[in-house]
Amino acid sequence: MIVNATTTEIDSIMLHGLAKTLLIAAVAVNTAACTRIKDTKGYLADQQLVAAIQPGIDNKDSVTRTLGRPSLQSEFDPNTWYYVSRQTEQLAFLTPKPVKHEVLVIAFNDKGTVTKVDKLGKEEIVKVDPTGDKTPTRGREVSIWDQLFGNIGRFSPGAGAPQ
């Protein structure tokens, strides 16, 4: 308890307490901003339902009733369905990193009966790293000046007019 304190001393003590409170609040906000962000996208597979799909017994309709519509169908073979799910973690503003990646592949024959049920995991992910170089193009090198002023004088006054 402060007994013989002046007004400036009391203001100084209160300002010091306010500064501490603001500092604690700023640290709490910054700490919360650096938490891990978990994100799940795609098909969330129930392992019991997936195990219920049996080759030679199930068909496209029964698979659709059991698992729902596929995430995507193969571009080259409409008898191959993919159920894709992915879980990522991200720290603050950094690039998300895959933690879990599953692809359930269901193949059908021409009659629509399941022939194969396969699971692919995170180890199957292929990282494609495109080159940062320029794409080669055909033709001649054109400078910015050629692009801006290259067509001056190339056209006759009557060209393009309806006759």
Secondary structure, DSSP 8 states (H G I E B T S, - for coil): --SS--HHHHHHHHHHHHHHHHHHHHHHHHHHHTSEEEEEEE----HHHHHH--TTT-BHHHHHHHH-S-SEE-SS-TTEEEEEEEEEEEETTS--EEEEEEEEEEEE-TTSBEEEEEEE-GGG--------S----SS----HHHHHHTTTT-S-TTTT---
